[in-house]
Amino acid sequence: MKLRLSASSLSTRRRPLRIGALAAAVAVCTCSLHAAQAPAASAGPVTIHPAEWPQPAWPLPADPALERRIDALMATMTVEEKVGQIIQGDIDSITPNDLRKYRLGSILAGGGSDPGKRYNAPAKDWLALADAFWEASMDTAGGGHAIPVIWGIDAVHGQSNIVGATLFPHNIGLGATRDPELIREIGRITAAETRVTGMEWTFAPTVAVPQDDRWGRSYEGYSESPEVVAQFAPAMVEGLQGKAGAADFLDDAHVMTTVKHFLGDGGTTNGKDQGDTLVSEATLRDVHAAGYVPAIAAGAQSVMASFNSFHGEKMHGNKALLTGVLKDRMHFGGFVVGDWNGHGQVKGCSNTDCAQTFDAGLDMAMAPDSWKGLYETTLAHVKAGTLPMARLDDAVRRILRAKFRMGLFEKPKPSQRALGGRFELLGSPEHRAVARRAVRESLVLLKNAGHLLPLAPKQRVLLAGGGADNLTQQTGGWTLTWQGDGTKRADFPNADSIWDGFRQQVEAAGGKAELAADGKYRAKPDVAVVVFGEEPYAEFQGDLPNLMFKAGKSGDLELLKRLKADGIPVVAVFLSGRPLWMNRELNAADAFVAAWLPGSEGAGIADVLLRKPDGGVQFDFHGKLSFSWPKRADQYANNVGQQGYDPLFPFGYGLTYADKPAWTPLPEDSGIDPDAVRTNLWFDRGSATTGLTLRLVGADGDAMDVVHPNAATGDGSVAMTAINTEVQDGARRFAFRGDGAVELRSNTPVDLVRETNGDVFVVATVRVDALPVGAKASIGAGCGESCKGDVPVGDALAKLPKGEWTRLGVQLKCLRVAGADTGRLDMPFTLHGSDGVQLALAKVTASTDYDRKVDCPVR
């Protein structure tokens, strides 16, 4: 998630990467790197030819003694126990007592699942819960066997679920380092900090080869180049697990890996998460499977099936690929785990009933909230013979084999293992030093006009922009919460923001450092460093319609221009999970640094951008683009090796301080119609976002489009006024003097089916100014009279503190139950009110982050 790559073939540190060398390095392919990028001629089932796929050697030889132990155990296991082993439940919906009864093989903590439902639960609470589940799995008071449960978690850029853990740059930044040995060390540290908190299994590494940067998971990929992915995959696997055959392989300082997501997740049409991958079999094999060959050869113990389809067939049900290719041809000796209710997307299946997925080759179903129903139906299928006992036994054997390899049957509970409870290792100085090095090596210098960089620290330096002192933005998605949002500074006790790093070094050198996010400095600086970028996101929440930064409405550009107009040299530091069209910002800044999502060690940026006090270079730029940088906002899939390749900055680009390229101003035509831009942010700073229109509807039914900050319907039943928030006119107040509505109308239908199935909410940042007793209010969505739905929110509003902003969430599922077709909404948000209601509105978005939610029935 396979031929072994030698250490020499893996190392490209400080050497240019030769495109096309993958085939020679792994000796599995005679085609060129991107020889078959075009989609197959038509959609529909595609015949898979396993004999044409790589055939790596599994590195773990047969172990007769181990197999005899498995045989002896399985000979006495009941069918119920066997079925339990192939089901995985989430800690948010399963308790240790449930585990005592149902004897599941695994638990997980998915994004947003935490001890006590607290995203910032302390590490000791995680460890205590790990002990409780382990004790339940080993409790035979009610009969059955003591089979240790394994706990899986998304430790994807460090043990990123735990307060205080070391947070490394996300994979896109690591790909820019071109340093597999650094990746190996990051894996080792991640494994150690994961073991401290009681887990023995991480859902990492992601070895997707993203081909369309609109994809919301692009930052989880190391590179658009399969060659880079193939180099990094085994390094991370061995860092996490240890080297196959070595004495420390899968010991108490290491964790089991999950190579994911098999297969083609980075190649979906239009970069749509969980979408359909319509490439040829050759491209699927040579590009998207590139990381699996060396990862399996390194002994990866599990592979995760992907959400995406291949020519219309969901991967969770694709027997030709899961069994015919992965297990039979590639000799994968571990087990295949599913993704979050991914089995429920297979044709003919539901979240609680899917024998087809096991028949296709899935060994363990991730059934976070559906585990009980899936257990019951799977047991019935086995007893009825619709799921063959031989297939069940094979799945159980694979899972038990991994548990025996880890020595779990002999181990005590997690807190009593070698690293259990050694909380001083979380964010230890040694671990943070490695993460800081990773930040330094990942930075890519795209522009350095006039050789502005490196900066002398003994001067007046302004840090500006929303990302300058923002750990939430700096660490990105999959950090403490699923989307990485909703966190605060106190949640990062072992971390430095970018501002922290500059302040420390500038003041130590005798200079003056000032922080002003809005750029309104107290004393004119000698230079300004403006840190800005994408807000945190994960999975489909990050999907984009194009590569416009902030849908073309960026206050950051105005900040850059304003500082330049003041005669101040400006360095732009861009935080992002992918390359975006930034021509205007590149033109406006004197220097431009792609910093990706650096994690907890923002001070590593100051290490590179600031000189030594004596004037020498501290650290030069090392990073090289692992993703091509777009020339236009419509250049979604322009990848190295493809026909017609024409980026702004090519794969492998990255300046050093010795480089002196001339800068020619870039064209500022994005190549797209800005009116076509759409995100899941629908209303912000008093305006509907691009592609939507704000309307007021009076009691008489007449509607009016809103153009000015202050407006009212013709009958006076709804009046809107602009009010200030943290910015001038940053919100709107709506006063209802009769029944009326506020609507956000979309120019084209909005498809929110994925968000609806993913438990996403319509979140309105509201302030209650007046709410008479008995007044009515509702939030709705629709696509005409035949498919609209409204959810009453009057009771929820009545419970909110007057005059305070609150993010109120209404589950999209509630709107669907109420009648809204969330697959074709032309009105994704409506707010209805009755006489006397006064509400202020600052933002409307589709999100999982809210303060209060509206209780309503869902199904």
N, C-alpha and C positions, 0 to 999 in steps of 0.2 A: 503493500500500500503505500535462473537468474544468475546469472553469472556474477562471480565476485569481481569487483573492480580492485585492482592493486592500489596500494597507497600512492604509487607514482602516477598512476593514471587518474587518480582523484585530485591530486594537488594541482591547482592552477593559481596559487597565491602569488600575487604580484607578477603574473604573466598574462598576456592577452589571451582571451579565449578564442580558440579556432572553431568557427562554426562548421559543422559537418563532421566533427571528430567523434561524435557519439557512437556512430556505427562502428568505427574502428576500436573505440575504447571498450565497448561491451561485446563486440563481435556477434551481434545478433541481427543486424540489419544491413542489407546491401543497398537500400534506397537512400536518396538524399534527405536532408533534415526535414524539409517541409514539402516533400515531393507530391503530396496528395492533400492539399489544403481545401480544395473545392469540395462542396457537399456532393454526396452521391446523387445520381440523376433524379431519383425520386424518393419520397418518404415511404415508409412501410417496412416490414420485416426485412432484415439483411442477413444473408447466410454468412455464418462465421466459419473460418477455415483454421482451426487450431494448429494444424501442422505448419502453418506459415508464421506462427508466433514464436517469440523467443522461448528457449527451453533451458532456463538456468538450473544450476544444481542447488538443491536445498542443503545448507551447510551442516545440518545436524544429522549425524548418522543414526540409523536405527538403533534403538536401545532395548534389547530384549527384556532386561530386568524391569525397565519402566513399563513396557507393554504388559508384562505379567501382572504388575500391580494394578494397572487399569482393568485388565481382564477380571482379576479377582474382585475388584470393587463393583464393576458393572454386572457381574454374575449375580450379585445379591441386591442390586438396586431395583426398586419397584418402578413401574412405568411412570407413576406420578413423580418420583424423584428424577427420573431421566428428563421428563418434560420440563420440570422446574429448572434444570440446568441450562436449557436453551432459551430461557426467558430472562430479560433484564428489566427491572423496574426502577423508577426514579425516586429519590429520597423525599420528594415533595408529595408522593402519593403512596409510599410503602413505609411501613414501620418495622422495627425489629421483631415485634410480635407477629406481624404478617409473614415475615421470613421464617419464623419458627414453624408456621403452618404450611406454607407453600414451597419452601426449600428452593427458592430461585437460585440460579447459579451466579447471578451478578446483580449489582445495583449501580446506579450512576447518579451523579449530580449534574444535571443539565444546566444550561444558562438560566440563571434566576432561581435555582434550587439551592437552598442553603440551610444550615442548622437553625432551627427556630424561625425560619423564613426571614432571616436577617442577612442581607447581602454582605454586611461587614462583620459577620460573626467572627469572634476571635479564633485563632488557630487551635486553641485547646478544645473548643467546642466541636470542630471538625474531627479532631482525633478521638474525642469521647464518642462521637457518633460512629466512627469507624470501629471502635472497640465494641460498641453495642450491636452493630450488625454482624461482626465476626462472631461474637458470643452467641448470637441467635442461630447462626448457621452451624455452629458446633454443638448446639444443645440437642441432645438425643433423648431428653426426658419424655418426649411424646412419641418416641420411636424414630426409625430411620437412621441414616448415616450422617456422620459428621464430615461434611464436605465444605471446606472454607469458601466463603463468598469472595468474589473479587470486585473491587470498587473502581469503576472507570470515571474519568473526569477530563475536561478539556483544559489540560495544562499545555496551552498551545504557544505561549511566548513567556515561559516560566510558569511556576505554579500560580497562574494569574487569577485564581479564584480567591486567594487568601490575602488578607490584609498583612502588609509587611513583607511579602515575598519579593524576590528579585524579578523585575519585569524587563525582558529583553526586547529589542526591536522586533516588530512583526516580520514575517518571512520575506516580504518584498524588500525590506531594508537589508536583511541578512543576505539576500541574493546579490545585492550590490557590493558586498564585501569580497566576493569571489574567494572565500577562505573556508574550505571544508573543515580544516582542523579547528577553527574557531567554533564552527557549528557543532562539532563533536563535543567540545568543552561545554557549550551551552546546553547540550543534551544531558551531559553528566550532572550539571548543577540543577537543571530542572528536575531530573530524577531524584536527586538527593532531597530537594525541598518538598517534593511531592511525598516522598516517604516519611518526612518529618510529620506530615499532617495525616498520615494513615492510609493513603491510597497506594495501590501497586500497579495501576494501569492508566495510561494517558491516551486520549484520542488524538494522537499526533505521531508522525508529521503529516501535514497536507502536502501531497506531491502533485497537485493539479498543475497543469501547464496553461495558464489563462491566455486565451486568444482574443478576448474582447474586453477592453478595460472598463466597459460599463458594468461588468459583473460585480456585484457587491461583495464578493469574496476574493477579488483580485489580490488583496494584500496578504491573503493566506498562501499565495503561491510564491515560490522563490524567483520564478522567472517565466517569461514567455518562451524561453529557449529550453527544449527538452534536454539539451546537453547539461545546462547548469543544474536542472532539477535532478538529473541522473547522478551528478556529482555530490549533491547535498543530501539526497535521500539516505544513502547508506551511512553517511557520517552522522546524521541525526539519530538513525536507528541504533547505531553502535554506541553513541553517546548516552542514549536513554537506557538501553538494555545491557550494555557491555558487549564485548566481542564474542561471537558464537564460538564455543569450544574453550574459551578462557575460564579461569577459576572464578572470576567475578561475574560471569554471565548470569543475569537475572537474580543477582544476590540482593541483599537487603538495602543496598545503596543504589539499585537500579529499578526500573519499572518496565512493564510490558508496553510495547508500542502498538499503535494502530495506524497503519499506512492508509491514507484516505484521499479521495472518495472514489472507489472503483465503479465505473470508469467513464471518463469523458466529461467530468463536471466542469472543466475549464473551457469546453468547446461548444457550449449550447448556443443555439441560434439567438442572435441579438443580445448575447450576454445575459440571458434571463436565468436567474437562479432556479434550480430544479426543473429547467426546461429540457428541450429535446436536442440531442447532439446528432446532427445530420451529416457528419463527415463520412468519408469512405472508411472501410475497414483498415486500409493501410495507414491512414492518418491516425485513426484510433490507436493502432498498434505502435506506430513509430513516434508519434508526438505524445499522446495522452497516457500511454502506458510506460513511458520512458523511465519514470521514477520507480516503478514497481519491480523491474528486473533486478537492479542492484539492491533494492531494499529487501526483497525476498531472499536474495543471495546472502544478505547480511543476517538473516535469521529473524526477520520481523514476525512476531507471534500472532498478530491479528491484522486483518484488512477490513475496512469498513465499506459496505456497499453504498453507492451514491444514490441521491434523490433523482438524478437526471434520467432521462430515457435515452436509448440509442435507437433512432429511427422508429420512435413511437412505443418501444417496449421498455418499461421501467426496469432499471438495473436490479432492483430487489427481486425481480421475477425472471431475470435473464439467465437461463440455465446454460446456454452456450458459452457465455462469458464467465459466470461465477464458477461453474463446474468444469466445462470443457476447456476453457483457457486457463483460468487462475489455478485451479486445483490439479487438473490432469496434465495440461501442457507445461505450466510453469512450476509444477512440483511444489506448490505452496503447502507447507506442512503445519500451518497454524489454523486458526478458525476465522470464519467470516462473520462479522457482526453487522447488524443493521444500523441505520440512522434513525432519528427521532420519528417513530411511527411510519417509517418509510415503507414498510410492508403493506400498510393500508392503502397505498397508492397503486398497488398492483391490480390489474384488471380482475374483477370478480372478488376482490378482497375488501375487508374493512379493517379498521385498527384492531378489532377484537377477534378476527377470524381470517386466517390466511395460511392454509397448509401449503399453498403454491410456493410461497417464498422459501420454505424449508426444502421443498422438492427441487427448487431451482439451485440450491446450494448454500443458502443462508444457514449458519450454524447457531447464531444467537440473535434473537429479535430484540431490538431496542423498543420496548413497549412502556414508555415512561408512566403514562396514566392509564394505559389499557392492558397492563400486565395480567390482571386477574381474569378478564374476559378472554384474553388470548391464551392464557394457560388452560382454561376450561375447554375452549374449542379445540385446541391442539391436542389435548388429552383425548377428547372424543374422536378426533381424526385418527389418532394412533390406534385406538381400540377398534375403530371401524375399518381400519386397513387403508383408509384414504391417504394417510401418511405412513409409508412403509416403515416397519421397525428397523430395517437395515439402515435407512437414511437417518432415523433418530439416533441409532447407536453410533453411527459415524460422526454425527454432530457432537454428541456427548463425549465421545472418545477424544475428539480434537480439543474440546474445552478442558477436559480433565488432564490431557497431556500437557497443556500450558500450565495448569495449576501445579502439576507434579514437577515440571521443569523449574518452576519458581520456588519449589520446596515448601509450598504453603501448608502441606499436610503436617509438616514437622515444626512449623513456626508457631510462636505464641501470638497473642493478640497484637494488633498494630502498635500499641503504645509500648510494648515490651520488645520490639524488634530493634535492630542496631541503631536506627536513626529516629525511631518514634519518639516524639516529644522533645527533640533537640531544637527547640524553637529559636535558639541563638543562630542557627544556620539560615533562617529566613532573612534574606536581605543582609547577609553577613558582609563585612568589608571585602573579603576575597571574592565572593560571588558578584558583588556590585562592581568590583574592578573589571571583571570580565565583561559585564554588561556595558560598562562605560567604554571599554575598548571596542565593543561591537557598534556602539553609536558612532564613535570616531571613524571606524572603517566603513560604515554604511553611508555616510554623507556624500552626496554627489554635487560637485560644483558645476553649474551650468553657465554662469556668467561671472566675469570679474573685470568689468570695465575700469580702466585706469589703475588696475592692480590695487583696488581698494583693500582687498583682503591680502594678508591677515591684518587685523586691526591692532594698533598700539593700545595696550591696556591703560597706560597712564594718560588718559584724556577723559572727556566727559562723554559717556555712552548712554544713550537712551534705549531702553527696551520697550517696544510698543507692540500693539496687536493683541488680539484675544488669546493667542496661544502662548504668549511670553511667560505667563505664570499660571499655567493651566494643566495640571496633571491629568485631568480627565481627557482633554483633547490630545495630549502628548502620548498617552498610553493606548487610546483607541478602543475598538470593540474587544469583546472577550476579556474584559478586565473587571473583575469583581461582579459585574452584571453581564447579561447576555450581550446587550448592545454597547456596554461600556459607558453608559450614561448614568446620570443620577448620583454620581459619587462626589465626594468633597475632599478638600485638602487633607483633613485628618485621617482619611482612609489610606494615605500613602506615607506612613511614618519613616520608611526607609527609601526615600526618593528625593531627587533634586529636580526642580523645574528648570527650564532653560534660563529663566531670570536668576535663579539661585546660583547657577554656575557663573554667569557673567558678573553678578554682584560680588561674589567671593573673590574672583580673580582680579577684577578691575580695582576693587578697594585695596586688595593686598598689594597691588602695584603702585598705589598712590593716586589712582584716578577716581572719577566720580561716576557712579552708576545711578540711574533714575528709572523707575518703572512707571509707565503711564500707558495703559492699554489703549486709550483713545488717542494717544499721540500728543496730548495737550501738556507739554513739558513746562516745568517751572523755570528752568534756565536753559537757554538754547544749547543743545548738545553739539559736540564735534562730529558725531556720527550717530545714526539711528539704526537699530536692528529691529525689524518688524517681523514678528512671528505670527503666522496666520495659516488657515487651512480648513480641511474638512472637519465637521463635527463627528463624534464617534458613531459607528454603525456596525452591524454584523449581518451576514447572510442577505436575504432578499431585501431587507430594509435599506441596504446600500446600493441596490440596483439603480442605474441611471439611464435616462433616455438618450443622453449624449455626453460628451466630455466637457461641457461648459462647467466652469467652477461656480458653485452656488447659483446655478441656473442663470448666470449672467448678471446677477444683482449682488455685486460684491462691494461692501463698504471698505474692504481692505485696499482695493485699487485707489479709492479716493484718499485713503490715509497715506499711501505711498506718494501720491502726487502732491498732497498738501505738504508733506515734509520736504520733498524735493523743491517745491516752490519757495520754501523758507530758506533754501540754500544749504540744506543738510544732506550730506552723502547718505545713501540708504542701502542697507543690506536686507534682502528679503529671505526669510527662512520659511519654507513651505512645508507644512505638515499634511501628509495625505497618504491614503491607502492605494494610490495608483497615480500614474501620470495623467494630468489634465491639461486642457488647452489654457495656456497661461501667457499668451503672447503679450497682452496688454501689461500684465504685471512684470514680465521680463523686460519690456521696454522701459517701464517706469522706475525700476530699481537699478542701482549701479552694480550690484552683485546679487546673485540668486543661487540659493542652496536648496536642493531637494533633501529634506531631512526625514521623510517617510513618517513612520510612527515609532519614535525612538524608545518608548518604554519609560522606566523609572529613572534613567540616568541622563536627564537633560543636560547636565553639566558637561557631558562629553562634547556638546556642540561648541561651547566656549573653548574647550581644549584646542579645537582646530581653527576657530575663527579669530582667536586672540594670539598675538605674538607673546614670546617670553618677555619679561620686563626688560631684558637687555637687548631686545630687538630681534632675536632669532626666532625661527619657526618652531613652535612646540610640536605640532603634528601636522603633516601635510594631508591634503585630500587623497583618499585611497579609493573611494567608491566609484564603481562604473555601473552605468544603467543596466539593469537586468530586464527592463521593459523599455521598449522604444517610446520616445516622447512625441506626442502627436503634433502635426503641423496645423491641423484644423480640428474643430470640435466634432466634426463628423468622421474623423479618422479612427474608427472604433477598433478595427482589427487589422493593423498594419504591422506585421510581425517579421522579425529578421528571418531571412531565407525565403520569404514569399515573393511571388512574382509581383512586380510593380511597387516594391518596397520603397517608400519615400517619406520618412519621418522628419520631424524638425531636428531632433537629436537622436542619432542612431543607437541601437543596442551597443553597449560597450563604451559609450561616450562618458567622459568625466574629466574635467580639467584638474591640473595640479597647479601649485604656485609657480612652477617653472614655465607653464604655458602662457603664451601671449597672443591669443587669437584676437583679431579685430572684431568689433561688434557692429553689425549692420542692423538698424531698426527692423523689427519684424512686422509683417502685415497684420492688421488687427481685424480682418474680416474672418469671423469664426467659421464660415462655411455652412452655417445652419440658420434657419429662421428662428429667432429668439422667441417668437410667439408659440413655437411648437414645444418649448421646454416645459417639462413637468416633473415634479418630485412629489413625495408624500407630505411635503410641507405646503399647506394650502392657503394659509393666511398668516401674515407676519408683519409687524411694524405698521399696522393700520391698512395694509393693502392685501388684496388677493395676489397670490404668486402667479407667475407667468403661465398662461394657459387657462386661467380661471377668471371669473368676473364676479364681483361683489354686487348683490342686488338687495333692495329693500322691497318688501311686498306688504301693501296696506291691507286693512280689513276689507276693503272693497275688491281685493284680488288683483288690483293693478300693481305691476312690478316696474321698478326703475333701476337701471344700472347706475352704480355709484362712481362718480368721477372725482368729486371734490371731498375734502376731509369732513365737511359738514353737509348734511343732506337730510331730507325728510320726504316721506311719501306724500302724494297729492292730498290724501284725506287726513294727513297729520297723525296717523295711528302709530307710525314708527319714525323716530327722529334719531339721527346719528351725529355725534360730535367727536372731534379729535381730542384725546387727552394724552398727557405725557406719562411715560414710564421711565426707564433708565435712559431713554432717548426721547427727543422732542417728538410729539405726536406719535408715540410708539404704540398706541392702542386706540380703540374706538369704544365710546359708550353708546348703548342703544336704550332709548327710553320708549316704552310701549304705552300708548294712550288708547289702546284698543287692541283687538286681536291682530297680530301681524307676524312677519317673519323676516329673518335675515338669511340670505341664501348665498352659497358659493356655487356658481355654475361653471361647468367645465366645457371648453370648446369642443372636445372630443371625449367619448366615453372613457371612464377610468375603470380598469380591471383590478379589483382588490380581492380576488378569490384566494390567492396565496396568503395575503395578510389575514383574511377571515379565518382560514384554516389554521393559521399560525398564532391564533389568540392575540391579535393586534387590536388596539383600541383607537377610536376617534378621540383624541385628547384635545380639549379646549382649555386654554389658559384663561380663566374667567375671574371676575371680581363682582360680587353681589353688592350693589349699592342700594337697592330697594326691592323688597319682595313681600307684598301684602299677603296677609293670611288668606288662604284659598286661591291665591294666584296660580295660574297654570304656566308651565314651561316644558318644552321638549326639545330634544336633539334628534335629528333625522337625516336620512339620505334617500335618494331615489333616482329613478330614470323614467319619469312620467307617472301618470295616475295609476297605472297598472302594477307598478313595482316600487312603490315608496313605502318607507317604514319610519315610524316615529317612536321614540322611547321617552316616556315622561321623566323629567329630571327635577320637577318642582320640589319633591321631598328631599332630594340630595342637595339642592341649592339651599334649602332652608337650614340645613345642618352646617353650612359653611360659615366661617366667621365673616361678618360684614366688613367690607373695605379691604380685604386681603386677597391677594392673587393666589389662586389654586388651580392646579392642573386636574381637571375633571375628566375622567375616562368613561366612555361608553363602548362596550365591546362590539366589534363589527358583527360578531355572531348574533348579538341582540338585534341589531338592525336587520340582519338577514331573516331572523325569526319573525320580526315585525312586518316583513314583506318586501324589503329592499333586495333587489338583485345586485349583489356586490360585484358581479362580473361585468356590468355595463352601466355604471353610474354616470349620469351627466350632472348630478347634483350630489357631490360627496358629503356635503354638510349643510344642514339647515338648523336654525335656531328659532323656535316659535315662542312667543310670549303673549300674555294677556295684559289687560289694563293695569297700570301701576308698576309693572316689572321694570327695573333698571339694572342692566347688566353691562359690564365692560368686557371687551374681548381683546386679548393681546396676540394670541397665536392659536392656530388650529392645525393639527398634524395627525397622521396615522402613526402610532407609536406604541411601545410597550411600557413607556415611562409615564407614570401619573402619580398624583398625590391621593386622590379619592376616586373611587369608581362607583358607577351606578349599578345597583343590584337589579338584575333582570334575568328571566329564564333564558337559557341557551340550550341548543342541542346540536 
